[in-house]
């Protein structure tokens, strides 16, 4: 396939992403997660149970991310 995304406009890129997402949603095959995902999830659950980590509101998380990249 010879699509050069660097030549695409933002609008074209967004349309392509939407088309890809729509096609992926129609596909009934669910890809299996790699084994390391389970390890990461268990580590995070343990950190929460041990009081070493906690959750924050998604809105607050977005603000923190925006601050860190500004």
Beta strands, then each sheet from edge to edge (+ up, - down):
end
